Amino acid sequence: MKNGALEFPRGARWLISFHDDALADIISDRALADPEVCCGMRVARIVQQQTPEFGDHYTFKVGSPVLAKSKEIEGKVKHYIYSDPEADATLTATLRHKLDRAGLGAPHNQATVSFDKTYRSPKTKLVTIKDISNRASICPVTVEGTSEAVAFAWNVGIGHGTGSGFGSLL
């Protein structure tokens, strides 16, 4: 940051992923037709990557903090971090909900997600978006289920707020 502004003297790279390949094609076509993003930033090149074959069990590094939360009584929100006993169940429920919404019912929606308990240096990070602070975890996650469910997780991310940049998987 220089003088309160972001600068990218060597450009920037974005990773955008979709469960539906048709959406990726639409976004790519539109970005190339109108490459202006904002503040002088322009799309110069788009590289599409095919979804790898992960099998039915894969431990992913995270590309961004993983947000796990639930609404409590009286509308309050509870954030779970990697060490909370409820965290894995919350991540699993969120992935299963996304699988159902995408039309991937049984057996795909039986997938599970868990933080890697063997990881030596898990951390948390307070991320604020639009004046809302969220405590999220920086810790690898393991996804188990059908190979389609594991690939789906890689494409859509894990946890809450994936549309805002949380929970990207590497």
C-alpha positions in Angstrom: 0.0 0.0 0.0 1.3 3.4 -0.9 -0.4 6.7 0.1 -3.5 4.7 1.1 -3.8 3.0 -2.3 -3.1 -0.5 -3.4 -0.5 -0.9 -6.1 0.4 -3.9 -8.2 3.6 -3.0 -10.0 4.0 -6.6 -11.3 0.3 -7.2 -11.8 -2.0 -9.4 -9.8 -3.4 -12.9 -10.1 -6.9 -13.9 -9.1 -8.2 -17.4 -8.6 -11.9 -17.7 -9.3 -13.5 -21.2 -9.3 -17.0 -22.6 -10.0 -18.8 -25.8 -9.7 -20.6 -25.2 -13.0 -18.2 -25.0 -15.9 -20.7 -23.0 -17.9 -20.4 -20.1 -15.4 -16.6 -20.1 -15.9 -17.1 -19.7 -19.6 -19.5 -16.8 -19.2 -17.2 -15.0 -16.8 -14.2 -15.5 -19.0 -16.0 -14.3 -22.1 -17.3 -11.2 -20.4 -13.9 -10.4 -18.8 -12.2 -10.6 -22.2 -14.9 -8.5 -23.8 -14.7 -5.8 -21.1 -11.3 -6.2 -19.4 -11.5 -3.2 -17.1 -11.8 -4.4 -13.5 -11.5 -1.2 -11.4 -8.9 1.5 -10.5 -7.0 0.9 -13.7 -6.7 -2.8 -13.2 -7.4 -4.8 -16.4 -7.7 -8.5 -17.3 -4.7 -9.3 -19.5 -5.0 -13.1 -19.6 -7.2 -15.9 -18.4 -5.9 -19.4 -17.8 -8.5 -22.1 -17.1 -7.5 -25.1 -15.0 -9.3 -28.4 -15.1 -10.4 -29.8 -11.8 -7.8 -32.3 -10.6 -8.8 -35.9 -9.7 -8.5 -36.0 -5.9 -10.0 -39.4 -5.1 -12.3 -39.9 -2.1 -10.0 -38.4 0.6 -7.8 -35.3 0.3 -6.1 -32.9 2.7 -6.0 -29.4 1.3 -3.9 -26.4 2.2 -6.0 -23.3 2.5 -5.6 -20.3 0.2 -7.5 -18.1 2.5 -8.8 -18.3 6.1 -11.7 -20.8 6.7 -14.8 -19.3 8.4 -17.0 -21.6 10.4 -20.0 -20.0 12.1 -23.5 -20.7 13.3 -26.4 -18.6 14.4 -27.1 -18.9 18.1 -30.2 -18.1 20.1 -31.3 -14.4 19.7 -29.6 -14.1 16.4 -26.0 -13.9 17.7 -23.3 -15.5 15.6 -20.8 -17.9 17.0 -17.5 -18.3 15.2 -15.6 -21.6 15.5 -11.9 -22.0 15.1 -9.8 -25.1 14.2 -9.6 -26.2 17.9 -13.3 -25.9 18.7 -15.1 -29.3 18.9 -18.1 -27.9 16.9 -15.9 -26.6 14.0 -15.7 -29.8 12.0 -19.5 -30.5 12.3 -20.2 -26.9 11.2 -17.9 -27.2 8.1 -19.4 -30.6 7.2 -23.0 -29.3 7.5 -22.1 -26.3 5.3 -20.5 -28.5 2.6 -23.5 -30.9 2.6 -25.9 -28.0 2.2 -23.9 -26.7 -0.7 -23.8 -30.1 -2.3 -27.6 -30.4 -1.9 -28.1 -26.9 -3.4 -26.0 -27.9 -6.4 -28.1 -31.0 -7.0 -25.5 -33.4 -5.7 -27.6 -35.5 -3.3 -26.7 -39.0 -2.0 -24.1 -40.3 -1.9 -22.2 -37.1 -2.5 -23.9 -35.2 0.3 -22.5 -37.6 2.9 -19.0 -35.9 2.6 -17.2 -34.8 5.8 -14.8 -31.9 6.5 -12.3 -31.7 9.3 -9.5 -29.4 10.3 -6.1 -31.3 10.1 -5.4 -32.0 13.8 -1.8 -33.0 13.0 -0.9 -29.6 11.5 1.8 -28.1 13.6 1.1 -24.4 13.3 -2.6 -23.6 12.9 -3.5 -19.9 13.3 -6.5 -17.7 13.4 -7.0 -14.4 11.7 -9.6 -11.6 12.3 -10.9 -10.6 9.0 -13.1 -7.5 8.7 -15.4 -7.1 5.7 -17.9 -4.1 5.6 -17.3 -3.4 9.3 -18.1 -7.0 10.3 -15.2 -8.9 12.0 -14.9 -12.6 11.5 -12.5 -14.9 13.4 -11.3 -17.5 10.9 -8.8 -20.4 10.8 -5.7 -20.9 8.8 -5.3 -24.6 9.0 -5.4 -27.4 6.3 -8.7 -29.3 6.0 -9.4 -32.9 5.0 -12.4 -33.6 2.9 -13.7 -37.2 2.7 -16.5 -38.5 0.5 -17.1 -39.3 -3.2 -14.4 -38.1 -5.6 -17.1 -35.7 -7.0 -17.7 -34.3 -3.5 -14.0 -33.7 -2.9 -13.6 -32.0 -6.3 -16.8 -29.9 -5.5 -15.2 -28.7 -2.3 -12.0 -27.7 -4.1 -14.1 -25.7 -6.6 -16.5 -23.9 -4.2 -14.4 -23.7 -1.1 -15.0 -24.7 2.5 -17.0 -23.0 5.2 -19.0 -19.8 5.2 -18.2 -16.7 3.2 -16.6 -18.4 0.2 -18.2 -15.9 -2.1 -16.3 -13.2 -0.1 -12.9 -14.9 -0.3 -13.0 -17.2 2.7 -12.2 -20.9 2.5 -10.3 -21.3 -0.8 -8.5 -24.6 -1.1 -5.1 -25.3 -2.7 
